[in-house]
Amino acid sequence: MTHASRSDDLRFSIPVERSDRFYVENGEWFYTTRENLAIGPYPSQTKARQGLDAYLEYMGETTLTPSG
């Protein structure tokens, strides 16, 4: 079986940071997954971003912040 590439496949392989992925509720930060799950609470947006990066790494997806 041959895999035919679609012209829109490339846009799905480029990580996109969604600004609506993070939100604060009662002073605590959360992020939502692609499956629309709320994950948190975190004490700051930075910690929520780190949590999301760990989640994405666990799921085998590209993280938001570059490692270095």
Secondary structure, 3 states (H helix, E strand, C coil): CCCCCCCCHHHHHCCCCCHHHEEEECCEEEEECCCCCEEEEECCHHHHHHHHHHHHHHCCCCCCCCCC
